[in-house]
Amino acid sequence: MMEVKTVSRGNSLALSLPKDDRFKKGQRWLLIPATDGESFTLVPKMENPYASKKDSRSMTEEWPDVN
């Protein structure tokens, strides 16, 4: 478990995270509220693997004898 605190940043609040290998400057995170309305889960935002076309090869039928 890790304890973090809120700090003022202009007219907003920010979470102050420890400086270590898990957190990088500029990294984006998602703060997901729990159903209880009181707690949150913090997860790193991942790039959408389907957003760009990386491979233009067409898919081949694995079983050509099946309709």
GULUM-515667 format. One record per residue (C-alpha): x, y, z; residue in one letter. Coordinates in Angstrom, 2 decimals, always signed. Layout:
REM GULUM-515667
u/v/w/r
X/Y/Z/a .
...
//
This chain:
REM GULUM-515667
u/v/w/r
+0.00/+0.00/+0.00/m .
+1.15/+3.51/-0.75/m .
+0.00/+6.75/+0.82/e .
-0.40/+9.81/-1.40/v .
-1.71/+13.28/-0.59/k .
-3.52/+16.05/-2.39/t .
-1.63/+19.26/-3.07/v .
-2.78/+22.61/-4.48/s .
-1.86/+23.31/-8.08/r .
-3.30/+26.64/-9.20/g .
-7.06/+26.47/-8.69/n .
-7.04/+22.65/-8.69/s .
-5.98/+19.77/-6.49/l .
-3.45/+17.16/-7.61/a .
-2.29/+13.86/-6.19/l .
+1.31/+13.89/-5.08/s .
+2.90/+10.56/-6.09/l .
+6.28/+9.27/-4.92/p .
+9.22/+9.68/-7.25/k .
+10.20/+6.13/-8.21/d .
+10.31/+3.78/-11.21/d .
+6.54/+3.18/-11.23/r .
+5.59/+6.79/-12.01/f .
+7.05/+8.80/-14.89/k .
+6.63/+12.50/-15.67/k .
+3.93/+13.02/-18.28/g .
+2.47/+9.55/-17.88/q .
-1.34/+9.49/-18.11/r .
-3.51/+7.70/-15.55/w .
-7.21/+6.92/-15.20/l .
-8.95/+7.48/-11.87/l .
-11.87/+5.03/-11.79/i .
-14.55/+5.53/-9.12/p .
-15.78/+2.48/-7.23/a .
-19.46/+1.68/-6.81/t .
-19.36/+2.80/-3.17/d .
-18.78/+6.41/-4.31/g .
-15.97/+6.87/-1.78/e .
-12.96/+5.04/-3.23/s .
-11.05/+5.04/-6.52/f .
-8.72/+2.81/-8.49/t .
-5.75/+4.41/-10.24/l .
-4.61/+2.61/-13.40/v .
-2.14/+3.62/-16.13/p .
-3.78/+4.69/-19.40/k .
-2.81/+2.36/-22.22/m .
-2.59/+3.21/-25.91/e .
-5.45/+1.81/-27.98/n .
-3.88/-1.05/-30.01/p .
-6.67/-0.75/-32.59/y .
-6.39/+2.99/-33.19/a .
-3.80/+2.77/-35.96/s .
-3.28/+0.36/-38.79/k .
+0.14/-1.17/-38.19/k .
-0.10/-4.30/-40.34/d .
-1.81/-4.28/-43.72/s .
-1.73/-8.06/-44.19/r .
-5.14/-9.57/-44.64/s .
-6.44/-12.28/-42.36/m .
-6.40/-15.76/-43.81/t .
-8.96/-18.45/-43.15/e .
-7.58/-20.93/-40.66/e .
-9.92/-23.74/-41.78/w .
-10.74/-23.25/-45.46/p .
-13.01/-26.30/-45.52/d .
-15.45/-24.83/-42.95/v .
-18.24/-22.46/-44.06/n .
//
